[in-house]
Amino acid sequence: MSMSDKIFGTYTTNNRDKIRTKVNLILSLESKYKNMTDEELKKMTNVFRDKLSKGSSLEDIMIDAFAVVREATSRTLNMAHYPVQLEAAIAMQEKVVTEMKTGEGKTLVQILNSYLNAIDGKGVHVITSNDYLAKRDAIQNSQVFNFLGLSCGYVEGQPKMNRNQRKEQYKKDIVYSTASTIGFDYLDDNRVKKKSEKVFNREFNYAIIDEVDSILLDDARV
């Protein structure tokens, strides 16, 4: 433990009770959403959108949204989020860098935050360190997103995916890709003369960075 941690405490230590209270609230909704039919569960996305349009914040709907995603994940992937994964998602939603040990299920955690931040239609980018992980996670997690009425895409760099193909993928609600692909696509967009030629079709809204230490530190020179 660093000296600053000894003096001030870590984020997790200082907020453990607050986070666990929210986790318990999510878990308490398990029976409510488990008793819904598939159609009823799918309609919750529109319920959340309606609440946001009427002035509710993402914080206001987070507990129910995470509970809905947890149930949808159970139905589509036959996996349910454990408390530690819910804790990580809550911390991430509060814009905190979250460390998880190998085997604690980072892939499932990102489903929670991706869904919540994509409900309003502004888009989410999930940035990974390599194409294999990006494609794998997109294929698996798209089952949950599609079930709940959101689109999910995967962008592979040139020459495997041409400009028009990448442009279509970037239109999806949730887009998986690597840091290098997104970075070079952004730079490439700065050279085009017409806005219609750009591969990015919307403003940047929310990003989840997997392997953040690798991408923002080790590969920062890229």
Disulfide bonds with the S-S distance in Angstrom:
none
